C-alpha cells in the first residue's frame, strides 16, 4: 500500500493524488518511488489511456523534501544519485495530465513539467525557488522551464526564486488551461478522458512526436513525425478513424 499517494481509477484514466498535506506534498524519496511506480505500472496497462497527477487545494507540491536533504553531503547525493529516479517519467508513453492548484515549487514545478498537459487552477503558483536555499533545480527545471517559457522568464524565476501566478504561467506557455479552482478536478478528468478515448498507440506516437521538438533540429523532428505519421497507417484504429469520419459516425477504436 502506498504511503504518500492515493490512486483512483475511472474507466481508462488513473488519477494519482500526492498526499502529504502536512508537508505541502513535499516530494520525499518515498513519494518519488511511489509516483514513479504507479505511473510506470499504468504505462504498461493497455486499459489505461491517460494519467492525471494532482495534489491538494493548497499545494500541488512545494518541492523536493528539504528536511530529507538538509543533512546530505556531496558523497551522499552522488551515491544516491539524488532525484535521478524522476527521470523514469521521461520514458512514459502514456499522456500525463498535471492538475495544479496552489504551490508548484521547485521539484513540484518540475514534476508538473514532466507531464504533458498542464491544467492550472486560478490560484496556482509556479516557481523554482531553489536559489533561496543556495541550490539549483535538480529535476530538470533549468532545462524544461527554459524550453517551455524561454530564457528571459526562466532566468528571472531561477535567479530570483519568485513565483508566477497561473495567469502569467498561461501567458508564458507553461500551462495550457487555467480554470476556477473548484473546476480543476473536473476539467483535468475531462482532458484525460478525452485523450483516453483516442487510440492508445496513436496517442503514444503523437506524444513522442511533440516531445521530439525538444530534442532535435527541426528537419530531424519533421522526419521523425513523418515516420510516425506513416506508421499510423499500419493500425486498424487509423482505418476505423477515417472510415468512421466518412460514414459520419463516432469511431470504435480497438486499442482504447
Ligand atoms: N520540504 C519539506 N517540508 C516542506 C516543504 C519542502 N519543500 N515545503 C513546505 N514544507 C513543510 C513546512 O516545513 C511546514 O512543516 P511544519 O509545519 O512541520 O513546519 C509545512 O510544510 C507547511 O509549510 P509552511 O508553514 O512553510 O507554509 P506557508 O504557507 O507558510 O509557506 C511555502 C508555503 C511558501 C510553499 C513554503 O512552505 C516554502 O517556501 N516551501 C519550500 C519551497 C521550496 O523551497 N521548494 C524547493 C525545494 S528544493 C527542490 O525542489 C530541489 C529540486 O529541484 C530537486
Boltz pocket constraint, residues with backbone or C-beta under 6 A from the ligand:
constraints:
  - pocket:
      binder: B
      contacts: [[A, 21], [A, 22], [A, 23], [A, 24], [A, 26], [A, 27], [A, 62], [A, 63], [A, 64], [A, 65], [A, 66], [A, 67], [A, 68], [A, 83], [A, 103], [A, 105], [A, 106], [A, 107], [A, 108], [A, 110], [A, 129], [A, 130], [A, 133], [A, 136], [A, 137], [A, 138], [A, 139], [A, 141]]
      max_distance: 6.0
